């Protein structure tokens, strides 16, 4: 027989006292004998939900289903998933489900099991947040970020303390925990702001980078003030001797982490081969240290949530250790454990405490609202004084006051540990839900990073003069892209009279860190960091620049960012450098027999994003096919002993074809380049979609081509797409590079019948045809799209 033991305790703050009776069953029932056994025995006391194992599984399923249903309804309003998780907890709270044998079963022992699972997820989340943070960036933050991060914590804190003092003049700011609570109201949470910026997809924008830098400063200031408030509270309650003991032990803990644990983890990283993965043993040692950190923090009298976070800060960010921890742990933590924790926070919410709210709780609620308003005003005034646009300043102010899972978790844990009362927790929950709901909607309305890409100045190759420097950006993902781009420019036979300013952007996936990086390598030659993301890329293009002195100037940049936001780095660089043409690598590479060598769908998504947003013209480079297993067959564009490079332009009319022809004319000025323009025409003009203006521009451009003696002009009459395909198949092996216009959503008689076979829309009908397995050859393709004119 199970014995039922009950215990009661009374705890509280100065203003309120609470008495709670908890009943637990011993021994605990974990694994049920099975549903069939329970049904056969028909024992009323034997309910499936009495066992913690199946009960936990059912609770997790109900939480997941209910959260997804709520989020699907609220997503259209722009509300984040966090709000859906909290609302799911509120709906499952004792207000609606109080039956002991209901599906969710919110009895004390069931909630304790579910809460333990969720709390483990929250502690893991804090650890991973520390892993992703790079404290070295605080030294590189600009004055604007430092001012915003510091003032948005300190100034609201002062106003909060003043407000509470005026409301409760006879109270002591420290003994009644007001100072500690004021720090939590005015604090800034880096993980919450990072999550908000990621969800709004503005992490890489100028506003996002400023917000992250300010949040990092603010989070550190908040951490320091929180620890200080705990020391002051200890000094007042237990004496100065105990407070000094806490200070000494905390400093000893930090010394151990910084000068013992961090060097050990750096040693693990140094023993890992370059571009290799961290050993499993090293990974498990770090996880074990994390699991033991709450116990160690208790020995050193440090708040138990700070231990995992500080240990995470000590982990070297980025690959191989930081990225391994994030990639292996983050999916299960963010996808399973953290949503459970957020829902359990909602389970604690009980609006009935509004009726019995104490005077102290009312004062704290007023102080929290005042703090929020002052924090918003400070976050708004500082950027305005720095001449930031008004809309951007308002957006930044809303970003800096955002609340989320960190604040919700902190108040929940303080409520469980009786640091705050139920009525204070209820007030704070309402504030967090309101702020977390409103902020994303307002930021999205106020700030649209794509506005700056609305370029009214024409940045195309057609509008650049032959004797002026042409500004280009070339993107690099993998080492093979480097050789392909260098070979492309070598094939164009660079000359001094038509020089090129080439900006190479090495795109690296953000992994194991929260803050995106943008590195200008030409500015760091004197102080090259120990860990260089693009060392081989820099060396290769420096040699390329030396080989083509005075004909090309090269600057190499590295962007470390999430793949879905890399377009921000490319477009921002194009705007800053007044670029006329961006070269993007195609996402797929083939062997000579048509089989696929490699494919990356994230690169394809990035190419689509750039095609839609770029403030200049774009080219997608499809590499020439290589022999099986990458044998020593040379790239079709690679330098050889041949005296001429054969380049063809496929012309059918339209702005993309004119841009392709302008590019071909630009690179064919050297006598070693043999350029052929193949003009496909049709006698049937009924299906043509070219406007009269397009025809006039085409004729004007082709008239110069026909009169030129330095190139070959071929006019080919075709009836339909299959005839065009047959002709192209017969000539492609004569050329090393073929340049075509993208001609997106443009089908005319020359391509009729080919649209339904087009697999890759980003390279157009002709580009897709020439890259298909039916066309066997070693030529490279360059698909060109002229700058798209967009309006607001």
C-alpha positions in Angstrom: 0.0 0.0 0.0 1.2 3.5 -0.8 1.6 5.7 2.2 0.5 9.4 1.9 2.6 11.8 3.7 1.7 15.5 3.9 3.8 18.4 5.0 3.0 22.1 5.4 5.2 25.2 5.5 4.8 28.9 5.8 7.1 31.3 4.0 6.8 34.8 2.6 8.2 38.3 2.3 7.8 41.1 4.7 4.3 42.0 3.5 2.7 38.6 2.8 2.8 35.1 4.2 1.8 32.0 2.4 0.8 28.6 3.7 0.9 25.6 1.4 0.1 22.0 2.0 1.7 19.4 -0.3 0.7 15.8 -0.5 3.1 13.2 -2.0 2.7 9.5 -2.5 5.3 7.0 -1.5 6.7 5.0 -3.1 6.3 7.0 -6.3 4.6 5.3 -9.2 6.7 5.7 -12.4 6.1 2.9 -14.9 2.5 1.7 -15.4 1.7 -2.0 -15.8 0.1 -1.2 -19.1 -3.3 0.1 -20.3 -4.5 -3.4 -21.0 -3.7 -4.6 -17.4 -5.4 -1.6 -15.8 -8.6 -2.2 -17.9 -8.7 -5.9 -17.1 -8.2 -5.4 -13.4 -10.8 -2.5 -13.3 -9.3 -1.1 -10.2 -10.7 2.3 -9.6 -7.6 3.3 -7.7 -5.4 2.2 -10.5 -5.5 5.0 -13.1 -3.1 5.3 -16.0 -2.5 8.9 -15.1 -1.4 8.0 -11.6 2.0 6.9 -13.0 4.5 9.6 -13.7 5.9 8.0 -16.9 2.8 7.8 -19.1 1.5 11.0 -17.5 4.6 12.9 -18.5 4.3 11.6 -22.0 0.7 12.6 -22.3 1.4 16.1 -20.9 4.2 16.6 -23.4 1.9 15.6 -26.3 -0.9 17.8 -25.1 1.5 20.8 -24.6 2.9 20.3 -28.1 -0.5 20.0 -29.8 -2.1 22.9 -28.0 0.9 25.2 -28.5 0.9 24.5 -32.3 -2.8 25.1 -32.5 -2.5 28.4 -30.7 0.5 29.5 -32.6 -1.2 28.7 -36.0 -4.0 31.1 -34.9 -1.7 33.8 -33.6 1.0 33.6 -36.2 -1.0 35.7 -38.6 -1.0 38.5 -36.0 2.8 38.4 -35.8 2.9 37.0 -32.3 6.0 34.9 -31.4 5.9 31.2 -30.5 6.8 32.1 -26.9 3.4 33.7 -26.4 1.6 30.5 -27.6 3.6 28.4 -25.2 2.7 30.7 -22.3 -1.0 30.8 -23.3 -1.0 27.0 -23.6 0.2 26.8 -20.0 -2.5 29.2 -18.8 -5.2 27.2 -20.6 -3.9 24.0 -18.9 -3.7 25.7 -15.5 -5.9 24.8 -12.5 -8.4 27.4 -13.7 -9.6 24.9 -16.4 -8.2 21.6 -15.4 -8.6 20.7 -11.7 -9.7 17.1 -11.9 -7.0 14.9 -10.4 -7.5 12.2 -13.0 -7.8 14.5 -16.0 -5.5 14.1 -19.0 -3.1 16.8 -17.9 -3.4 16.0 -14.2 -2.0 19.1 -12.6 -1.6 17.6 -9.1 1.5 18.7 -7.2 3.6 15.6 -7.9 2.7 15.7 -11.7 3.6 19.4 -12.0 6.8 18.8 -10.1 7.9 16.1 -12.6 7.0 18.3 -15.6 8.5 21.3 -14.0 11.8 19.5 -13.3 12.0 18.5 -17.0 11.3 22.1 -18.0 13.8 23.6 -15.5 16.5 21.3 -16.9 15.8 22.7 -20.3 16.0 26.3 -19.0 19.3 25.7 -17.4 20.6 24.1 -20.6 19.3 27.2 -22.5 21.3 29.5 -20.2 24.4 27.4 -20.7 24.0 27.5 -24.5 23.3 31.2 -24.4 26.6 31.7 -22.7 28.3 29.5 -25.3 26.9 31.6 -28.1 28.0 34.9 -26.5 31.4 36.4 -27.4 32.6 38.7 -24.6 35.5 40.0 -26.7 32.9 41.9 -28.8 32.3 44.2 -25.9 35.8 45.7 -26.5 34.9 46.2 -30.2 31.5 47.8 -29.6 31.2 51.4 -30.7 30.4 54.3 -28.4 26.8 54.3 -29.4 26.2 50.6 -28.4 28.1 51.1 -25.1 26.0 54.2 -24.2 22.7 52.5 -25.1 23.6 49.2 -23.3 24.8 51.0 -20.2 22.2 53.8 -19.9 19.2 51.6 -20.6 20.0 49.6 -17.5 21.3 52.2 -15.0 18.9 55.1 -15.7 15.7 53.0 -15.5 17.1 51.4 -12.3 17.5 54.8 -10.7 14.0 55.9 -11.7 12.5 52.6 -10.4 14.2 52.9 -7.0 13.0 56.5 -6.8 9.4 55.6 -7.7 9.2 52.7 -5.2 10.8 54.9 -2.4 8.2 57.6 -3.0 5.4 55.0 -3.0 6.7 53.3 0.1 8.8 55.9 2.0 9.0 53.9 5.2 10.5 50.8 3.5 14.1 49.8 3.2 15.3 49.5 -0.4 17.5 46.5 0.3 15.9 44.5 3.1 12.6 44.1 1.3 14.3 43.0 -1.9 13.2 46.1 -3.8 16.7 46.8 -5.2 17.0 43.2 -6.4 13.6 43.3 -8.1 14.4 46.7 -9.6 17.5 45.2 -11.2 15.3 42.5 -12.8 12.9 45.1 -14.1 15.6 47.3 -15.7 17.8 44.5 -16.9 18.5 43.6 -20.5 18.6 40.0 -21.8 20.9 39.2 -24.7 19.3 35.8 -25.5 15.8 37.4 -25.6 16.9 40.2 -28.0 18.8 37.7 -30.1 15.8 35.5 -30.4 13.6 38.5 -31.4 16.0 39.7 -34.1 16.3 36.2 -35.5 12.6 35.7 -35.6 12.2 39.1 -37.4 15.1 38.2 -39.7 16.9 41.4 -39.0 19.9 39.9 -37.2 22.3 40.9 -40.0 20.9 44.4 -40.5 22.5 47.6 -39.2 19.8 47.9 -36.6 20.1 44.3 -35.6 23.9 44.5 -35.2 23.5 47.7 -33.1 20.8 46.0 -31.0 22.9 42.9 -30.4 25.9 45.0 -29.3 23.9 47.1 -26.9 22.1 44.0 -25.6 25.5 42.3 -24.9 26.7 45.4 -22.9 23.3 45.6 -21.1 23.3 41.9 -20.2 26.8 42.1 -18.6 25.8 45.3 -16.7 22.6 43.5 -15.5 24.6 40.4 -14.4 27.0 42.6 -12.4 24.2 44.6 -10.8 22.2 41.4 -9.9 25.2 39.8 -8.2 25.9 43.1 -6.4 22.3 43.3 -5.2 22.5 39.8 -3.8 25.7 40.7 -1.9 24.1 43.8 -0.5 21.1 41.9 0.6 23.3 39.3 2.3 25.3 42.1 4.0 22.1 43.7 5.4 20.5 40.4 6.5 23.5 38.4 7.7 26.3 40.9 8.3 29.3 42.3 6.4 31.4 39.3 7.2 29.1 36.9 5.3 28.8 39.3 2.4 32.6 39.5 2.1 32.7 35.7 2.2 30.2 35.5 -0.6 32.3 38.0 -2.6 35.5 36.0 -2.1 33.9 32.7 -3.0 32.3 34.1 -6.1 35.6 35.6 -7.3 37.3 32.3 -6.6 34.7 30.5 -8.8 35.3 33.0 -11.6 39.1 32.5 -11.3 38.7 28.7 -11.5 36.4 29.0 -14.6 38.7 31.5 -16.4 42.1 30.2 -15.5 41.5 26.5 -15.2 38.4 25.4 -17.2 38.8 27.7 -20.1 42.4 26.8 -20.8 41.5 23.2 -20.6 38.8 23.7 -23.3 41.2 25.8 -25.4 43.6 22.9 -25.2 40.8 20.6 -26.5 40.2 23.0 -29.4 44.0 23.2 -30.3 44.2 19.4 -30.4 41.4 19.3 -32.9 42.6 19.2 -36.6 41.7 22.2 -38.7 38.2 22.0 -40.1 37.8 18.8 -38.0 35.2 17.9 -35.4 35.8 17.9 -31.7 36.3 14.5 -30.1 33.3 12.9 -28.4 35.3 12.6 -25.2 36.0 16.3 -25.1 32.3 17.0 -25.8 31.1 14.8 -23.0 33.6 16.3 -20.5 32.2 19.8 -21.2 28.6 18.5 -20.8 29.6 16.8 -17.6 31.1 20.0 -16.3 27.9 21.8 -17.1 25.8 19.2 -15.3 28.0 19.6 -12.2 28.0 23.4 -12.4 24.8 24.0 -10.3 26.3 22.0 -7.5 29.6 23.9 -7.6 27.8 27.2 -7.6 26.1 26.3 -4.4 29.5 25.5 -2.8 30.8 28.9 -3.9 27.6 30.6 -2.8 26.8 31.8 -6.3 23.2 31.9 -7.5 22.6 28.5 -9.2 21.5 30.0 -12.5 24.7 31.9 -12.9 26.9 28.8 -12.8 25.9 27.3 -16.1 25.8 30.7 -17.8 29.3 31.6 -16.7 30.6 28.2 -17.7 29.0 28.7 -21.1 30.8 32.1 -21.4 34.1 30.3 -20.8 33.6 27.9 -23.7 35.5 29.0 -26.8 32.8 30.2 -29.2 32.5 29.0 -32.8 33.9 25.8 -34.2 34.9 23.2 -33.2 33.7 23.1 -29.6 31.1 25.9 -29.4 29.5 24.9 -32.7 29.4 21.2 -31.6 27.7 22.0 -28.4 25.1 24.2 -30.1 24.4 21.9 -33.1 24.0 18.8 -30.9 22.1 20.3 -27.9 20.2 23.3 -29.3 17.6 21.4 -31.4 16.5 19.2 -28.5 16.6 22.1 -25.9 14.9 24.7 -28.1 12.5 22.2 -29.7 11.4 20.2 -26.6 12.6 21.1 -23.2 12.4 24.9 -23.4 8.7 24.9 -24.7 7.8 22.7 -21.8 9.4 25.1 -19.4 7.6 28.1 -20.9 4.3 26.2 -20.6 5.0 25.3 -17.0 5.6 29.0 -16.4 2.1 29.6 -17.7 0.7 26.9 -15.4 1.8 29.0 -12.5 -0.3 32.0 -13.6 -3.4 32.5 -11.5 -5.4 35.7 -12.0 -7.2 35.2 -8.7 -4.2 36.7 -7.0 -5.2 40.1 -8.4 -8.0 40.2 -5.9 -5.8 39.6 -2.9 -2.8 41.6 -4.2 -0.8 43.3 -1.5 0.2 46.9 -1.3 3.8 45.9 -1.8 2.9 44.0 -5.0 1.1 47.1 -6.3 4.1 49.2 -5.7 6.3 46.7 -7.5 4.0 46.6 -10.5 4.0 50.4 -10.7 7.8 50.4 -10.4 8.1 47.8 -13.2 5.9 49.8 -15.6 7.8 53.0 -14.8 11.1 51.2 -15.4 9.8 50.0 -18.8 8.7 53.4 -19.9 12.0 55.1 -18.8 13.9 52.3 -20.6 12.0 53.0 -23.7 12.6 56.7 -23.5 16.4 56.3 -22.9 16.6 53.7 -25.8 14.9 56.3 -28.0 16.8 59.5 -27.0 20.3 58.1 -27.3 20.1 57.0 -31.0 18.2 60.2 -31.9 21.0 62.2 -30.4 23.4 60.1 -32.6 21.4 61.3 -35.7 19.8 57.9 -36.3 16.5 58.0 -38.4 13.4 58.4 -36.3 11.8 55.2 -37.4 14.9 53.2 -36.7 15.3 54.8 -33.3 11.7 53.8 -32.3 12.4 50.3 -33.6 15.6 50.1 -31.5 13.8 51.4 -28.4 11.1 48.6 -28.7 13.9 46.0 -29.2 15.7 47.1 -26.1 12.6 46.8 -23.9 11.6 43.3 -25.2 10.9 40.6 -22.6 10.9 36.8 -23.1 11.7 33.4 -21.7 14.7 34.6 -19.6 12.5 37.1 -17.6 9.6 34.6 -17.4 11.9 31.9 -16.2 13.6 34.1 -13.6 10.3 35.2 -12.1 9.0 31.6 -12.1 12.0 30.3 -10.2 11.9 33.2 -7.8 8.2 32.4 -7.2 9.0 28.7 -6.6 11.8 29.6 -4.2 9.5 32.1 -2.4 11.7 35.1 -3.2 8.6 36.8 -4.7 5.0 36.3 -3.9 2.2 34.9 -6.1 0.7 38.3 -6.7 4.0 39.9 -7.8 4.5 36.9 -10.2 1.0 37.4 -11.6 1.7 41.1 -12.3 5.0 40.4 -13.9 3.5 37.7 -16.1 1.0 40.1 -17.5 3.7 42.7 -18.2 5.9 40.1 -20.0 3.0 38.8 -22.1 2.0 42.3 -23.2 5.5 43.4 -24.0 6.4 40.2 -25.8 3.2 40.4 -27.9 3.5 44.1 -28.9 7.2 44.5 -29.5 7.6 42.1 -32.5 4.6 43.6 -34.3 5.7 47.2 -33.8 9.4 46.5 -34.8 8.2 44.8 -38.0 6.0 47.8 -38.8 8.7 50.4 -38.1 11.8 48.7 -39.6 12.1 47.2 -43.1 15.8 46.6 -44.0 14.9 46.0 -47.6 14.0 49.7 -48.0 17.6 50.7 -48.4 17.9 48.4 -51.4 15.4 50.5 -53.4 18.1 52.0 -55.5 17.0 54.7 -58.0 20.5 54.9 -59.4 21.2 52.5 -62.2 24.0 50.2 -61.2 24.5 48.0 -64.2 27.3 47.1 -66.5 25.5 48.8 -69.4 25.6 52.1 -67.5 29.4 51.8 -66.7 31.9 53.2 -69.2 34.5 50.9 -70.7 37.4 53.1 -69.6 36.1 53.3 -66.0 36.8 51.0 -63.1 34.1 48.3 -62.9 33.1 47.4 -59.3 32.3 43.7 -58.8 31.4 41.4 -55.8 32.2 37.7 -56.0 30.8 35.4 -53.4 32.7 32.3 -52.1 31.2 29.4 -50.2 33.6 26.5 -50.7 37.3 26.3 -51.9 36.3 25.3 -55.5 34.5 28.6 -55.9 37.8 30.4 -55.5 39.4 28.7 -58.5 36.3 29.1 -60.6 36.1 32.8 -60.0 39.9 33.4 -60.6 39.7 31.3 -63.8 36.7 33.4 -65.0 38.6 36.6 -64.6 41.8 35.1 -66.2 39.6 34.1 -69.2 38.6 37.7 -69.6 42.2 38.7 -70.0 42.2 41.7 -67.6 43.8 44.9 -69.0 44.8 48.2 -67.4 42.5 50.3 -69.6 39.4 48.5 -68.3 40.3 47.8 -64.7 38.2 45.9 -62.1 37.7 46.5 -58.4 36.9 43.1 -57.1 35.4 42.6 -53.6 35.5 38.9 -52.6 32.9 38.0 -49.9 33.6 34.7 -48.1 30.3 33.5 -46.7 30.6 31.3 -43.6 27.6 29.7 -41.7 27.1 31.1 -38.2 27.6 28.2 -35.8 28.3 28.1 -32.1 27.9 31.8 -31.6 25.1 34.3 -31.5 26.6 37.4 -33.0 27.2 37.7 -36.7 30.7 38.8 -37.9 31.7 40.9 -40.8 35.5 41.1 -41.3 37.4 43.4 -43.7 40.7 41.6 -44.1 42.5 44.5 -45.8 42.0 46.4 -42.5 43.5 43.7 -40.4 46.8 42.9 -42.1 48.8 44.4 -39.2 46.9 42.5 -36.5 45.8 39.3 -38.1 43.8 37.2 -35.5 44.9 33.7 -34.5 41.7 32.3 -35.9 41.2 33.4 -39.5 38.0 32.2 -41.2 39.3 32.9 -44.7 43.1 32.6 -44.6 43.3 30.4 -47.8 40.8 32.7 -49.6 42.8 35.8 -48.8 46.1 34.2 -49.9 44.6 33.0 -53.2 43.2 36.4 -54.2 46.3 38.3 -53.0 48.3 36.2 -55.5 45.7 36.8 -58.2 46.0 40.6 -57.6 49.8 40.4 -57.8 49.5 38.5 -61.1 47.3 41.2 -62.6 48.9 44.3 -61.1 47.2 47.6 -62.1 44.4 45.7 -63.9 42.6 44.5 -60.8 42.4 45.5 -57.2 41.1 43.0 -54.7 39.6 43.3 -51.2 38.5 40.2 -49.3 35.7 40.2 -46.7 34.3 37.5 -44.5 30.7 37.3 -43.4 29.8 34.9 -40.6 26.0 34.8 -40.4 23.0 32.5 -40.6 22.4 31.1 -44.1 18.9 32.6 -44.4 20.3 36.1 -43.6 23.4 36.1 -45.7 21.7 38.1 -48.4 21.9 41.1 -46.0 25.7 41.0 -46.0 25.9 40.8 -49.7 23.4 43.6 -50.4 24.9 45.8 -47.7 28.3 45.4 -49.2 27.0 46.1 -52.7 25.4 49.3 -51.4 28.4 50.5 -49.5 30.9 49.7 -52.4 28.7 51.1 -55.2 28.8 47.7 -56.9 27.6 47.2 -60.5 27.7 43.4 -60.6 27.5 40.5 -58.2 28.7 37.0 -59.1 27.1 34.1 -57.2 28.1 30.5 -57.4 25.4 28.0 -58.5 24.3 25.6 -55.8 25.0 22.4 -57.8 28.1 21.0 -59.4 28.3 18.2 -61.9 30.7 15.6 -63.1 31.4 15.3 -66.9 28.9 12.4 -67.3 26.1 14.6 -65.9 26.0 13.0 -62.4 25.8 15.4 -59.4 29.1 16.1 -57.5 27.7 18.3 -54.8 24.5 20.2 -54.0 23.5 22.8 -51.3 19.9 24.0 -51.1 20.9 26.8 -48.7 23.0 28.3 -51.5 20.0 28.0 -53.9 17.8 29.8 -51.4 20.4 32.5 -50.9 20.6 33.0 -54.7 16.8 33.5 -54.9 17.0 36.1 -52.1 19.7 38.0 -53.9 17.9 37.9 -57.2 14.9 39.5 -55.6 16.7 42.1 -53.5 20.1 43.0 -55.0 20.6 46.8 -55.7 22.6 46.0 -58.9 23.0 43.4 -61.6 23.7 39.8 -60.8 25.4 36.8 -62.4 25.1 33.2 -61.4 28.2 31.2 -62.3 27.7 27.5 -63.2 31.0 25.8 -63.0 32.3 23.6 -65.9 31.9 19.9 -65.4 34.8 17.9 -64.1 35.9 14.3 -64.6 34.6 11.7 -62.2 36.1 11.8 -58.7 37.7 15.2 -59.5 40.6 14.0 -61.5 43.2 16.3 -63.1 41.0 17.6 -65.9 41.4 21.3 -66.0 38.7 23.8 -65.6 37.5 25.0 -69.0 38.4 28.6 -68.0 41.8 27.7 -66.5 44.9 29.2 -68.1 46.5 27.1 -70.8 48.8 27.5 -73.8 45.9 28.3 -76.1 46.2 31.8 -77.7 42.4 32.4 -77.5 39.5 32.0 -75.1 36.2 31.3 -76.9 33.3 33.0 -75.3 29.7 32.9 -76.6 26.7 35.1 -75.8 23.2 33.8 -76.4 21.0 36.8 -77.4 17.2 36.8 -77.8 16.3 40.3 -76.7 15.3 42.0 -73.4 17.2 43.8 -70.6 18.9 40.7 -69.2 20.3 39.7 -72.7 21.5 43.3 -73.2 23.3 43.2 -69.8 24.9 39.9 -70.8 26.0 41.4 -74.0 27.4 44.4 -72.3 29.4 42.2 -69.9 30.7 40.2 -72.9 31.9 43.3 -74.7 33.6 44.4 -71.5 35.7 41.2 -71.2 36.4 40.9 -74.9 38.6 44.0 -75.3 41.8 41.9 -75.3 42.8 40.3 -78.5 43.2 36.9 -76.8 39.4 36.7 -76.3 37.3 35.4 -79.1 33.7 36.5 -78.7 30.8 35.1 -80.6 27.3 36.6 -80.4 24.5 34.1 -81.4 21.3 36.0 -82.1 18.2 33.7 -82.2 15.4 35.2 -84.3 12.1 33.8 -85.4 9.9 34.7 -88.3 6.8 34.2 -86.1 6.5 37.3 -83.9 3.0 36.5 -82.7 4.3 35.0 -79.4 6.9 37.6 -78.8 6.6 39.6 -75.5 9.2 42.3 -76.2 7.9 45.9 -76.1 8.7 48.4 -78.8 11.2 50.1 -76.5 13.0 46.8 -75.9 13.2 46.2 -79.7 14.7 49.7 -80.2 17.3 49.1 -77.4 18.2 45.7 -78.8 18.6 47.0 -82.3 20.8 49.8 -81.1 23.1 47.5 -79.2 23.3 44.9 -81.9 24.2 47.5 -84.5 27.5 48.1 -82.7 28.1 44.4 -82.6 27.4 43.9 -86.3 29.9 46.7 -87.2 32.6 45.4 -85.0 35.5 43.5 -86.6 36.7 42.1 -83.3 34.0 39.6 -82.8 31.7 37.1 -84.6 28.0 37.7 -85.1 25.7 34.8 -85.9 22.1 35.2 -86.7 20.0 32.0 -86.4 16.4 31.6 -87.5 14.5 29.1 -85.3 10.8 28.2 -85.1 10.5 27.0 -81.5 12.3 25.8 -78.4 13.3 22.3 -79.6 15.0 23.8 -82.7 16.9 26.2 -80.4 17.9 23.3 -78.2 19.2 21.3 -81.1 21.3 24.1 -82.4 22.8 24.9 -79.0 23.7 21.2 -78.5 25.7 21.3 -81.8 27.9 24.3 -80.8 28.4 24.3 -77.0 31.6 22.3 -77.1 33.3 25.0 -79.1 33.3 27.5 -76.2 34.8 27.7 -72.7 32.3 30.2 -71.4 28.7 30.9 -72.4 26.9 34.0 -71.2 23.1 34.1 -71.3 20.4 36.4 -69.9 18.1 35.0 -67.2 15.0 36.3 -68.9 12.8 35.3 -65.9 9.1 34.7 -66.8 9.9 35.5 -70.5 8.9 32.8 -72.9 8.9 33.7 -76.6 8.8 31.5 -79.8 12.6 30.8 -79.5 12.0 29.0 -76.2 8.4 27.7 -76.6 8.0 24.2 -75.3 11.0 24.4 -72.9 9.4 26.1 -70.0 7.8 22.9 -68.6 11.2 21.2 -68.6 12.9 24.0 -66.7 14.2 22.7 -63.3 16.0 25.8 -62.0 14.0 29.0 -62.3 16.9 31.1 -61.0 19.0 30.5 -64.1 16.2 30.9 -66.6 15.1 28.6 -69.5 18.3 28.8 -71.6 20.5 28.5 -68.5 18.7 25.5 -67.3 18.8 23.9 -70.7 22.6 24.4 -71.1 23.2 23.0 -67.6 21.1 19.9 -68.1 22.5 16.4 -68.5 21.6 16.4 -72.2 24.3 18.9 -72.9 27.7 17.2 -72.4 30.6 19.6 -72.3 33.2 21.3 -70.1 32.0 24.8 -70.6 31.1 27.2 -67.8 27.9 29.2 -67.7 27.3 32.7 -66.5 23.6 33.7 -66.2 23.0 37.4 -66.0 20.1 39.4 -64.6 20.0 43.2 -65.0 19.3 45.3 -61.9 15.6 45.2 -61.1 13.9 48.5 -60.7 11.6 48.4 -57.6 9.4 51.0 -56.1 8.3 51.4 -52.5 
